[in-house]
Amino acid sequence: MHVVIVGAGVGGLGAAYELVRAGHTVALYEASDELGGQVRTFEIGGGRIESFYHHLFRSDTVVTALIHELGLGGDIEWIDSKVGFMTDGRIFPFVSAMDLLRYTPVSLPTRVRLGLAALWLRAQSDWKRYEGMRARDWIVRYVGREAYDRVWGALLRAKFGAHAEDVAMVWFWGKIYLRFASRPGGVLAREQLGYLRGSFGRLVDALAAAVRARGGTLETSAPVAAVLTEGGRARGVRLASGETVAADAVIATVPSGVFVRLVPGLDAEYAALLQRVEYQWATVLVLALDRPLSSIYWLTVTEADCPFVVAVEQTNFRPPAEYGGQHVVYFSNYADPGDPIVDEDAEQVLARYEPYIRRINPAFDRGWIRGTWLFKDRAGQPIVHARYHELIPPLRTPTAGLYLANTTQIYPEDRGQNYAIRLGQRVARLAIADGLAMADTAAETGAGAPPQ
């Protein structure tokens, strides 16, 4: 087959690699000027770093296996994480069971119940038992109102804002289950997180090189204007440049709203399903500092008035020497369309964040700053509400030979490069299987045979 892929995030690249390995021809088109999607990188102090922070969990077996297959496995480092909560102006480390017992913003009985609930969820591999249930309801019933109001509910509100009350229990289960899976010595051990030395941009580069080495083509700054269909079947794409590219199958890895616009005449029921999913913007303010901000890598902020969800201090995970001796901090936020941050620039966001950065370190001063960047993704996070499972579109669209694979279909897990790559592999295998079935049918019926 000749397959066109729209979108060069790691899902699209993973699909392309799966297809060329199986002997098919691939042409991949990316609208932006670089590959990688949410795993794209930039430079700080001569070192590459992700625009949106990334690490691996021990449960991320798909991406880990792929990194090894591409010859980079020796550069994966597993590092003890440094996790903490900021509550009531204080930073509380959260790296062991004892740290939970020291979390004094909630009562001792609540601390014990939080620990027991986390252990219970880690033991539950059947996530379907929580289908259709709201996380809020489960937490309040089994862990208590204080646990919801002060800890887990605060995390849901920080992540999903006004949608927090309706977040799916399955999504919450996944967060707890996978975090404990990164404790190689059991639930009482410290969490370990993985990183690819030199950034995950090296994985993007290796995937692109492997696809090209097997005859695939990858083009950036090449937006697709429309998917071409005829007789109920995908026939290729038309690029914004006006060029048309014929194909036996088309795989789109773009957000659902973009996909609807790309496919004139898309089945109305399928299009309506896609348009029912709501997205939040993912926004990240990145600061390069001349000194550390804190001693924590992943600092979750539970204070309701704070405009960012977490402060991720990369250089409490990786050595500052990798970034020219500078200390790098991400300030992450998720926002609904219409939130002021959607239209703000880096200076405006920094001005709003500055008082809250001083809560982390009262000595913080703008004189520490050596670089400022702001990154945004309008389809950063689907809102996974309690009935979300009813809205997940199938990978195979009603148009034959046309497939969709994006973050709305990563369920029950949350978005991440491991699951994006897994989804890309799945949709590629589905397209291959459909192509083989069509070829077998044509052979049996004589369709496509030369005239006698």
Phi, psi and omega in degrees: 000155167252120186242132172260133176245133180253113178107125185245041164288183182292337174294313178296319178294321178297320177295317180300316181296318179298320182290314182290328175298328180273004175093010180266162180263136185232138168234120184247134182236130181237131183289325182280180184267010177209159179274161170116337180059234180286357176255013178294159186233167171216181185249139169229120177060030180087356179251145178280143179211150183289142175294323174242123187309145181215146168207174179251145166263160177298334179281355181278066188284331182292309181291326178296316178298321180294318177301318177295317181299326181274006174086014182251006187302327181292348181258007172279128177244133177256124192233137173299128183279157174239100186247146179206164174245141169251116183223132178053038177078006180241147176260126179245116176298147179223069181245352182212169178299325179296328179296324177298318179294336179271002184279084189288347177299343174237161184293160179300317177301322178293320178300317179296317180294323176300315180296316180294321179296320179296318178297319179298312182296324178296332182275352184264100179274343181270086182292341183294341178295341181259005182300133178082000182261145176272138178302319181304314184296318181294315183296312181297320183290317189258340183243334175113158182297319181297319179298322180287310185295323190259338186233279189290323176295323178297323178292319179295321179293322178295324183278315190246000175058233184295347182268000189302321185296340186248009181296139184294140175297327178300318178298315181294317176306315182299320180298314181291314184300314185285327179296318179291334178293343179268018175250092189297339180262013182105178188293338180271354180278169177282147177290141173241137178240149184254153177214145177269115182307126181095001177095159176286355170300332177294325175294316177301314180299317183293320177298314180299317180296320181293322178294314180295323180296336180259018173095000179283156176242140178230124181236129173262171184050039182226072181293143175271130181272326183198149169270130182268130179231154177202132179062033179076018184223144175291134182241354181147202180221159169246125179281161178299336178288348183102345179291140174252142181234115180284150180204155173277336178208152177232128176245121178254132178242030183265164175303155187301317180297322177295319181299317180301320180289334183281341188242090176299135178078016177301141178314127188297321181292318178294318179297319179296322177298316180298320186283351178278343179279130178260143177247151165254150171288140167261127179230139180224121170265125181247129176242134168259122185245161178270003179203165180293151172270319179209186177257005186258139174281305186243100183254108178273132183256118182261001183283126192298331184271357183285131184278356174237154186275311180222154167248115182254107182266095187305326184274010161260008178237320177241153181293138177304333180301334179292343182237040177066028180082001181272157179255125190249129179230132171261138172243111190257145177211148173244135188221144174285155172306137183097347175296143182306327185296336181302325183255357184277155173263179186300321181294319179293319179294317179300320180298321178287325184280335191307313180299329182278331173297325179290340173293326177290315179218103184301340181277354184306136181219146180299340176296343177286338192282130176249348178192147181223133178220151176227126179239142182223147173222117187291341179242047187288325187210114171295145177275109188267086181272177189297333179257017185302324183300341179280349185253000186287117181283146175292153178297324179273117181279170177294345176273119182303137178077007180241129186229149176235133178217106179215184188294343179291343184258005177272097187206134014274355180287164176273169179299158180162159186295329178300313184280332174294317178293317178300318178295319177299319178296318181296315183290327177295317180294325177295316179297320178297313181298318179295321179297319178294319179297319179295320179295320179296319179296318180296322180292321181292324183267351182083003180297135179084357179285151180296144181297146180275000000 
